[in-house]
Amino acid sequence: MQLDVANRLNGIGEYYFSQKLREIEELNKQGTPVINLGIGSPDMPPHPEVIKVLHEESKKSNVHGYQAYKGAIALRKAMSDWYKKWYGVELNPDTEILPLIGSKEGIMHVCMTYVNEGDIVLVPNPGYPTYTSAAKLAGGKIVEYKLTEENNWFPGFEEIEKIGKGARLMFVNYPQMPTGQQPAKELFEQLVAFAKKNNILICHDNPYSFILNDHPMSLLSIDGAKDVVIELNSLSKSHNMAGWRVGMLCGAKEKIDEVLRFKSNMDSGMFLPVQLAAAKALTLGEEWLNELNNSYRRRREKVFTLLSKLNCSYDKQQVGLFVWAKIPTGYKDCYELSDKLLYQSRVFITPGGIFGSEGNKYIRVSLCSTEEKLDEALQRIQNLITETSL
Ligand SMILES: Cc1ncc(COP(=O)(O)O)c(C=O)c1O
């Protein structure tokens, strides 16, 4: 049967990593397996107590039915306590929190809730590609705001006021992915003031605040933020639960109700044992985070060494689950270096250009591989350098 896809899919390709993983699988069939330093999927397990709750709860007979659209109160309460403890933000668990199947899901729901055909949506360049695809799927018109190294990867508000006149929604994400830029209180205050002045809803996507970052911050901690800000958060990275699909949207009651109007038509609440296990995860303290971050810190040192071998430059203060680095002159762009490493040394490193044109001279290395794998990647790259004077 010949059936065209809906117009809304025009210009929306398959997600980059979904395609790339197929290419890597093909290479794996042909020879030495590729070391994939691309995707940010934590390779370490959640805390044993979290798995225990899932296990114990799943054995009960009364937990297998549909769940409330707004999630279990035990989970919303745990999310509220977590926001209070780590970010100093008060959220009413009954009205100001909506559990999600990951932050990625929330990005789509937010766009479907607020974006009309042709509405301007501001997205960072470089930034997480899902902001663009979700806003386009909802019919929005994308206006990219540039983040540059010279400006510490912070938005240039004057320029945005010029290019984004009439914008309805702006995506923001600090610690920033892919650049690893940390947030700053002053930046957050400027964002809230900017949103109020220009009547824009800011959606802050905050999944990386606990990774290698000593000062987790919520944009909702700024005075008056709830008037103009909603925040997405996630257990994917901070609790090694990417495959569990647990995230949250936080904000004022009206906003939560509005997004729920859309979301409740799409799915139901998550499997209750997953929600209860997630609630357990959110009670984990400093010890859990210290252990997690100690592993990432050791890995990051190895990644720094690997990047220095490639003559890339990078900021050692960056945070989050990746290292972002500028490629040396001599390469046309990030794709040339990434392909060379993939095909000649069987190490995959993400080309920064997939996050937007401002990433064309950068690459991004994930910290989600063991130290042994990173050593092996380093060795392969060293061999390539020796053989080809890369
Ligand atoms: C900036 C950013 N936002 C959201 C997500 C998605 O997170 P989740 O697993 O909660 O859907 C990612 C995942 O890589 C990300 O990098």
The ligand as a MOL file (V3000), in Angstrom:
LIG
                    3D

  0  0  0     0  0            999 V3000
M  V30 BEGIN CTAB
M  V30 COUNTS 16 16 0 0 0
M  V30 BEGIN ATOM
M  V30 1 C 19.4620 17.6920 27.6820 0
M  V30 2 C 18.6870 16.4380 27.8000 0
M  V30 3 N 17.4040 16.4960 28.1340 0
M  V30 4 C 16.6530 15.3940 28.2650 0
M  V30 5 C 17.1920 14.1360 28.0500 0
M  V30 6 C 16.2900 12.9480 28.1570 0
M  V30 7 O 16.2670 12.4720 29.4460 0
M  V30 8 P 15.2200 11.3900 29.9110 0
M  V30 9 O 15.9340 10.0920 29.9580 0
M  V30 10 O 14.7710 11.8590 31.2490 0
M  V30 11 O 14.0980 11.3770 28.9240 0
M  V30 12 C 18.5200 14.0160 27.6960 0
M  V30 13 C 19.0770 12.6740 27.4330 0
M  V30 14 O 20.1220 12.4470 26.9470 0
M  V30 15 C 19.2990 15.1940 27.5740 0
M  V30 16 O 20.5780 15.1430 27.2300 0
M  V30 END ATOM
M  V30 BEGIN BOND
M  V30 1 1 1 2
M  V30 2 1 2 3
M  V30 3 2 2 15
M  V30 4 2 3 4
M  V30 5 1 4 5
M  V30 6 1 5 6
M  V30 7 2 5 12
M  V30 8 1 6 7
M  V30 9 1 7 8
M  V30 10 2 8 9
M  V30 11 1 8 10
M  V30 12 1 8 11
M  V30 13 1 12 13
M  V30 14 1 12 15
M  V30 15 2 13 14
M  V30 16 1 15 16
M  V30 END BOND
M  V30 END CTAB
M  END
